[in-house]
């Protein structure tokens, strides 16, 4: 109870709850569109932005956000250039992001805490971080709420969406930009190396238990929140790494669901 009532833990809990909504939600659209690896790609590019922000004295998350958004546009350009080999766009941008991040971290290693952004530092969230995360959450929820039908059609059949007159290219860019926003603010919570898990594992769980798109949306948010809140509580009580605990709890939930599904099949 002493941990729960502490101010730093309450800020961490608020930030975690907000990311527990947006990251799994955007991850569901990425998984359905076979773009699961975009999380890793944008997170590595965002880390380069964070490093540059430290060096030039700019709010690191804002700099990472700009880098991630720029990378999302670059990914869409390369996907259009390599239509048959769309995954090349992710590999190219990720390689560039890692290379640039390593260079910038080397330049600023005397005053930069690399591990806090690689593995997360949710207990160090301040008011500015929470306002930024809250703003991104509001934008994501508004867009998804207003464009749910269009996103549903785009996720399941891009060609049908194009034939029906939907501006597919604009929606692709929109999804990439929203994902970049979520990843940029999630880096400080779970870290660049783990943020992809928060995007994809809840979606993988929803594919097991959900029978409709609406149920999938509800499932990813519920599973994301359970993992974030449960992981933070466990990490706080036993003094564990919060980001790693959240991800391992997500994996545990996935394994339980897989075992449960298998037992049902055997029973049938």
Secondary structure, 3 states (H helix, E strand, C coil): CCCCCCHHHHHHHHHHHHHHHHHHHHHHHHHHCCCCCHHHHHHHHHHHHHHHHHHHCCCHHHHHHHHHHHHHHHHHHHHHHCCCCCHHHHHHHHHHHHHHHHHHHHHCCCCCCHHHHHCCCHHHCCHHHHHHHHHHHHHHHHHHHHCHHHHHHHHHCHHHHHHCCCCHHHHHHHHHHHHHHHHHHHHHHHCCCCHHHHHHHHHHHHHHHCCCHHHHHHHHHHHHHHHHHHHHHHHHHHCCCHHHHHHHHHHHHHHHHHHHHHHHHHHC
